């Protein structure tokens, strides 16, 4: 993540009420360019350690999991993103970082729904 995207991600996370994050949000860490790395085991170990430190250092209050099987690779092609799965409206929307102000409001409204 570039610094602009990282700042956008952290600002967004800290702007959403905690009760909305805990129950309705999952983070998924996609390991980009994984096939180009000779020692995939080492890459995963490093990613796990960095993720633990990132969660702790930034007080992330929702679960973040690592996409070991590369299920979400195609969603990360354009960079870090938020994916909303709205079953009520039967849609899936994707917002890439840095998040635009209007998109952030739209996502917060979605998270605020019961």
C-alpha positions as CSV (number, residue, x, y, z in Angstrom):
1,X,0.0,0.0,0.0
2,X,1.3,3.4,-0.9
3,X,1.3,6.1,1.9
4,X,-1.6,7.9,0.5
5,X,-3.7,4.7,0.3
6,X,-2.5,3.7,3.8
7,X,-3.5,7.0,5.3
8,X,-6.9,6.8,3.5
9,X,-7.4,3.3,4.9
10,X,-6.5,4.2,8.5
11,X,-8.6,7.4,8.4
12,X,-11.5,5.5,7.1
13,X,-11.2,2.7,9.7
14,X,-11.0,5.2,12.5
15,X,-14.0,7.1,11.2
16,X,-16.4,4.2,11.4
17,X,-18.0,3.5,14.8
18,X,-16.3,0.5,16.5
19,X,-19.5,-1.5,16.9
20,X,-20.0,-1.4,13.1
21,X,-16.5,-2.6,12.4
22,X,-16.5,-5.5,14.9
23,X,-19.6,-7.1,13.5
24,X,-19.6,-6.2,9.8
25,X,-16.1,-5.9,8.5
26,X,-13.3,-8.3,7.6
27,X,-10.0,-7.3,6.2
28,X,-8.4,-9.6,3.7
29,X,-4.6,-9.3,3.0
30,X,-3.9,-10.3,-0.6
31,X,-0.2,-11.2,-1.2
32,X,0.5,-9.5,-4.5
33,X,2.9,-11.1,-7.0
34,X,3.2,-14.2,-4.9
35,X,4.0,-16.4,-7.9
36,X,7.1,-14.4,-8.6
37,X,8.7,-15.1,-5.2
38,X,11.0,-18.1,-5.0
39,X,10.3,-18.8,-1.3
40,X,6.5,-18.5,-0.8
41,X,6.7,-19.9,2.8
42,X,9.1,-17.1,3.8
43,X,6.8,-14.5,2.1
44,X,3.8,-15.8,4.1
45,X,5.8,-15.8,7.4
46,X,6.9,-12.2,6.8
47,X,3.4,-11.1,5.9
48,X,1.9,-12.7,9.0
49,X,4.4,-11.0,11.2
50,X,4.0,-7.6,9.5
51,X,0.2,-7.9,9.7
52,X,0.3,-8.6,13.5
53,X,2.4,-5.5,14.0
54,X,0.2,-3.4,11.7
55,X,-3.0,-4.4,13.6
56,X,-1.4,-3.8,16.9
57,X,0.3,-0.5,16.0
58,X,-2.8,1.0,14.3
59,X,-5.5,-0.3,16.8
60,X,-7.4,-2.2,14.1
61,X,-10.5,-3.5,15.7
62,X,-11.8,-5.9,13.0
63,X,-10.4,-9.3,11.9
64,X,-7.9,-9.3,9.1
65,X,-7.1,-12.6,7.4
66,X,-4.5,-13.6,4.8
67,X,-5.7,-14.9,1.5
68,X,-3.5,-17.9,1.4
69,X,-5.2,-19.5,-1.6
70,X,-5.3,-16.3,-3.7
71,X,-9.1,-16.2,-3.9
72,X,-9.2,-12.4,-3.9
73,X,-6.3,-11.7,-6.2
74,X,-8.5,-10.4,-9.0
75,X,-10.1,-7.9,-6.6
76,X,-6.7,-6.5,-5.8
77,X,-5.4,-6.0,-9.3
78,X,-6.1,-2.2,-9.2
79,X,-4.8,-1.9,-5.7
80,X,-6.2,-2.0,-2.2
81,X,-10.0,-1.8,-2.1
82,X,-13.1,-2.1,0.0
83,X,-15.7,-4.5,-1.3
84,X,-19.3,-4.1,0.0
85,X,-21.6,-7.1,-0.3
86,X,-25.1,-5.7,0.2
87,X,-27.5,-8.6,0.3
88,X,-30.5,-6.3,0.9
89,X,-30.0,-4.6,-2.5
90,X,-28.4,-7.7,-4.0
91,X,-25.2,-5.9,-5.2
92,X,-21.5,-6.0,-4.7
93,X,-19.6,-2.7,-5.0
94,X,-15.8,-2.1,-5.0
95,X,-14.1,1.1,-3.9
96,X,-10.3,1.4,-4.4
97,X,-8.0,3.5,-2.2
98,X,-7.6,6.3,-1.7
99,X,-11.3,6.4,-0.9
100,X,-13.2,9.4,-2.2
101,X,-15.2,11.4,0.3
102,X,-18.6,10.5,-1.3
103,X,-17.6,6.9,-1.4
104,X,-16.5,6.9,2.2
105,X,-19.9,8.3,3.2
106,X,-21.7,5.7,1.2
107,X,-19.7,2.9,2.9
108,X,-20.3,4.3,6.3
109,X,-24.0,4.5,5.6
110,X,-24.0,0.8,4.5
111,X,-22.1,-0.1,7.7
112,X,-24.6,1.8,9.8
113,X,-27.5,-0.3,8.6
114,X,-28.9,-2.9,11.0
